[in-house]
């Protein structure tokens, strides 16, 4: 919405002397909106504040922030029954060694944002609601991980393995997923807004109701993927492999499909 306001296509209420633009909203939480737009971060807030901020996020049409706040609510509901076996400090000590495996470990709800977790093996781990925002997870393994509601906002997930992982409702907005393997992954209602999915492997992945608006899927393999209700507005699907994909209930406004392989695709 802010981008549209200042695009020059619309009239805005501007002070002729100072140039200040008037936005008819309560400014109480606008600093959080700005910080989200600047660097994709959000401080820990009380539920009542998150609820107020959610209204503002919906007004400004920031789908990534809306998904983030909803994920916070879902994570807090599950916290009592999902306690992590290790702390952030434990993790930091572990990653100082050469080879790290957290296979099958419960790390749910931990804040692992901004850590270098490249090449770490999280296969079969329980990482529901875990924060990986801006973490370096290049070539990490998440095979069959339980990662519903996890936060990977702006994380480096290049060449990661998510085969068979459960990521329902996860936030991967702005993440780098180049050449990542998400084959057979459950990605229902995931947010991939603006994510880089070039050459990603998404064969038979379940992307039902996923938000991929503005995502770069150039050269990605989506053969047999489920895209019912998915939002692909403005997405780059050039040279993507879309054979045997049902796009009849997919939002494709403004999507780029040049050179895409769509043999057997239903539109």
Order of alpha helices (4+ residues) and beta strands (2+ residues): alpha-alpha-alpha-alpha-alpha
